[in-house]
Amino acid sequence: MKTVRKIIKIDEELCDGCGLCVPDCAEGSLKIIDGKAKLVADNLCDGLGACLGSCPTGALKIIEREADEFDEEAVEKYLEQQEKDQASGAEKLKTMDCGCASTHIQSFKPAGETKTVSPCQSANMPKKIAPAQSTDSALTHWPVQIRLIPPHAPFLQNCDLLVAADCTAVAAGNFQGDYLEGKTVMMGCPKFDDAESYIQRFAEIIATCNLKSLTVLIMEVPCCSAMSAIIRQAMERAGKNVPVEQITISTRGEEIARKSW
């Protein structure tokens, strides 16, 4: 039944898709779709505005309009289905060993060891293949995307974890040397990926993997700050604290801020 009541309104021109509002909606009625916050369904929004304070651009406000009545039973069913979908996704990751190569869980040593070459071999090696400088990778595992790494991945145990926004690897000129070396990395985009699934995944990792430390590497752009909010929410959900250092870099690749929390 429709009635005139209070309900959330999203100004898409102001919304930058940061996703900070999503975790604050207990009913799960907000999602980031095509880079913008969207109301999933009118009957899932209670109109109380718990999400308003988390929006950095003022894109959210409460208005009165004709809408379906708030339905608590619908909310419960919706949240239950969301949990089932997330559990199903995690199970698929566990059983995809013969599927997509990007989901194969692999651990390996960084390619930092130099190969011994005899003088004769060196003389016969083509000059053009000799690199001007080392291009060895500091990466110690695969996959690297947050959505593809299950919480039970062995390389997560007792590690120093680097959670990096995707764009940082392109912006930072020496990403591997400055930030990746010696760490396990998980990469993703807090603007375009599902914030709730990130929170749940990191909550499981924080609760079970005995992390030594956690570094959050983000860009200076507003939408990137959602990654820090995701980690904070995950820590609260896990009920466990891990030392966190947040590093912010500019769009020109310069490090502009460091803080611990």
Order of alpha helices (4+ residues) and beta strands (2+ residues): beta-alpha-beta-beta-beta-alpha-beta-alpha-beta-beta-alpha-beta-alpha-beta-alpha-beta-beta
